[in-house]
Amino acid sequence: MKEKKSTMNISATGGSPVKKAVILAAGLGTRVLPASKAVPKEMLSIVDKPAIQYIVEEMSASGIENILIVTSRGKEQMVDHFDRSPELESALKRKGNGVLCERIRAISYLANITYVRQLEMKGTGNAVMAARGFSGGEPFVVAYADDVIIGDEPAALQCIRAFEETQKATVAMREVSDELVKKYSSLEVQNIRDNMYTITNMNEKPKDGEILSNFSIQGRCVLPAKIFDILEKTSPGAGGEIQLTDAMKVLATTEGMVGVDFTGNRYDIGSKLGVLKAVVEIGLLHEEVGDEFREYLKQLTVDN
């Protein structure tokens, strides 16, 4: 694979810029069965791209050069998708479709992508531990493969900017309903300025009486390498698994974290409704089919 040239600089606070990302893509996708029995949920199509391509494109647009995808058995399609396909490229060229050929070829050069398998489903913390060697002591983005985020500015870049300014672990967050905050996480926050907050505590899947606020982590984090030492000492939490949020809670309560109330639309492609929302909303913005799709939806609502 062709390597992207390094653009490493020293940030204003003296730390290295964030150039690595870990995508957590080992989950079984039980919420989108039976589709995920044959096709990994990360490969479910949103218009004309698999969901995970949107995430890799976001990382690339955020300045990420090296990506580790934590995967599991039966997800070889992801590996193939980001590999070169000389036969397909040649066929497209023969048919005179050079533009599409270049689009297909460019997928392989979004970043330097490597893979590691999570051998047992022991939680997000266990999955992140598989990236210790990849990190090499440097900070890194964590992206949850269930979360496709589309906006004018990449959500990961918004978090990276805050991390490089503060040198503190940073999460993308958003206010959600009481019902959803109990399914996700609850953050104790205090505004710094604009859409940046200090996080001093967090609860994973809080019960009644444990909700700190309706701000919840939404699929993107930037973490320092010290998170691995904390994870080594983290006991199983919710679901009997090692939760990344439990390790992040240690950082929040001991040195504080940063939360970015990010801009952009988040789609939970681990759920059937989330996939449908993504297809409709991204489809409406698609340069090839968006206008025709909009007219179709208008007619559909009239007819029904």
N, C-alpha and C positions, 0 to 999 in steps of 0.2 A: 504494500500500500504506500502511495506517495505521502511523504510527511510534509505537514505544513511548517513553514519557517517560524521559528520562535520569535516573539516580540516582547520578551521578558523585560520589564522595567521595574524599578523600585517605586512603590506607591508613596504618597505624601507622608504616610505615617511610618514608613520604614520597613513595611512588610512586602513580600512578593505579591504581584497581582495573581488573581485566581485564574488558572489556565486548565484546570482539571475538573471533570464532572463524573459522578457515579449515578447511573440510572438503575433504579431498583425494578427489575422486570421478571422476578422469579415466581410471582403469584400464580395461582391456579385458575383465576378468572371464573370462580363459581357463580358470580352474580350475572354472568352473561351466557351461562349454559343454555342450550346445548351448543351454541356456536363455538365456544372456546374448547370444546372436546376435540375438534379437528384443527382449529385455527387459534393460535395464541391471541389473547385479547389485545395485545400490543400490535398485532397485525390486522386487526379489524379495520376495514377501509372507511376513511372519512373523505367522501367524494372520490378523489383519485390518488390518495396517499394512505399508507398504513398509519395508524395513530402514532407509533413510535417515531416515525420520520418527522412529524411536527415537533416532537421533543428534541430530537437531535438537531434539527434546524434552529430551534431556539437556542440551544447550547452554542452552536457555531456562531450565530448572530450575536451572542454575548461575549465572544472572544475566547471561548473554550477551544483548546487545541487537542486535548487528549480525553477520551471518554472510555470508561469501563462500564459495560453493561452486565449487571448481575442477573443471571438467567437461571434456567432450570431445565430438566430433561424435557424433550419434546418441542423445543423452541428453536430448532435449527433454521426455520424460515427467516428469523430475524438476522441471523448471520449471513444467509444467502442474499437478503435484500440489500445489505450495505456492501456487498462484494461486487466486483466487476462482473458483467455479463457480456463477454465479447461476441457470442453468437447473436444475442438480441441486438447489440449495437450494430453489428455488420448487416443484419437483416433490415434495420431501420435505415441505414445509409443506402442500401441497395434500392429501397423503395423511395428514396429522395426525401426522407424525413429527418434531415440533419438536426433540426432544432430539438425534436423530441429525443434524438440520440444523445445530444449534449446534456439534456436534462437528466436522462437516465444515468449517464456517465458521472455527472456531478454529484450524485448521491453518495458515491464511494469516496469522495474527497471532502465531505463536510467536516470531518475530523479524523484523527487517528483513533480507531475504535478497536478495543480488545474486549474479551469476554471471560467471565468466570462463572462457574455454576455454584449456586447455593445448594449444597448436597441434601440438607434437610430444611423444611420450612419451620424455622425457629424464631421468626420475627424479623422486623426491619433492622433491629440492632445487630442481629447475627449476620444479616445480609451486608450491612455496612462494614462489619469486621473483615469481610472478604476483600475489602479494598485497601487494607493497611499497606501492603507492599506497593500498590499502585500509587497511593498518596505520596510516599517517599518523604513524609514529614511536612508536606505542603498543604495549605488549605484547599478545599474542594467543594464543589456544588453537589448536593444530593437532589436528584429529581425523581419523584415517584411516577412510575410509568402509567398509573391510572389517571394522571392529571395532564390533560392537554390544555395549555393556556395560550390564547391568541390575543394579541393586542398590538398597538402601535410601537410599543417598546417591549423587548423581551422581559418577562418576569424575572428570569435568572439574572439578567444584567442589572435590574433594579436592586436586587439583593447583593450582587457583587459590589456595586458602587457603595452601598452602605457598609459592607464588611471592610472594604479597603479604606474607608474613612475612619472607622471606629476600631478595627481589628478585633471585633467581637462577633461571636456566632450570630448569624442573621437568618431570619425566616421570612418567607412571604406569608402574609396573613390577611384575613378578611373577616368582617362581622357576619355571622350566620344566625339562623334561628335557634331558639332553645332546643328544638328537636334535633337539629343537625349538630349543635355543639356537643351534645351528649354522645354522638356517634364519632366525633373527631377529637378535638382537644379544646381546652379553655386556657386562655393566657391572661396573666395579670400584667397590665400595661400602664404606662404613663407617657404622655406625648412629649417628644423632644422638640420636633418642629414639623410642620406640614404633615406628610404621611409616614414619618419615622417615629417609632416608639421604643422606649426601654421596656424589656420584659424581665420581670423579677421572679416569676413563678409560673408554673403550668401544671395542668392536670390532664391526663390521658383519659378520654371517655368518661367525663365526670358524671356523677350521680347528682340528684337533687341536693342542694346545699353545698356542692363542691364547685359550682360554676364561678370562676373568677371574673370572667367577662364573656361577651359573645364573640370576641376575637378568637379565631382558630387558625392553626397552621394549614396552608393550602398548597402542599405539593412541592415546594422548593425551599431548600436550606443552603446556607454556606457555612461550613464547619471548619474549625481549626483541627490540626492533627491530634491535639490532646484528647479529642473525643474517643480515640481508640483505647487509651488508658482507662477512661471512665467506663467504657462499654465492658472491658474485661472484668470490672467489679460490679456490673449491673445484674441484679437478680431478675428472673422471669417476672413479668408484670401481667398486664391485661392479656387474657387468653392463654396464660401460661407460657408466653413467648417473651423474648428479650426485645423490649421496645426502645427504639431510638429516642423517642420523646422522654423516656425516663432518664436517659443519659444527658439529654439536653437540659432537663430540669436541674441537674446538678450545676451546669454552667449558669443557668438563669439565676439560681439562688445564691451562688458563690461570687460570681463576677458580673452578672447581668448579660442579657442578650439584646439584640436589636430586632424589632419587627417592622416590616415594610408593608403598609396597606397598599398593595400593588394595584396598578391599573391593568386592565385586560379582562377577558372572559375566560373562566375556568370551566372545563367540561370533564366530568367524571366518566371516563370511558370504561371503567370497570362496572358500570351499571347500564342497563338497557335504555333507560330514559336519557342518561347522559350521552350515549352514543347517538340517539335520535336527535337530541338538541344540537350536538356537534355537526351532524350531517346537514341539518336544516340551516343553521346559522352560518356555517362556513360555506355551504353550498350557495347561499344567497350572495356571498362576497366573491365567488369564484369568477375569474375573468372570462372563462369560456362559456359557462352554463348559467351564471348567476341571473342574468336578465330573464332568460327563458324559464328558469326555475321559479322566479318570482311570479311571473305571469301564470304559471301552472298552479302555484299555491293560491293565488287570487281566485282563479277559476274554480279550484277545488272547494274553497270556502263558500263560493256562491252556489255551487251545485249541491252542497250538503247543508 
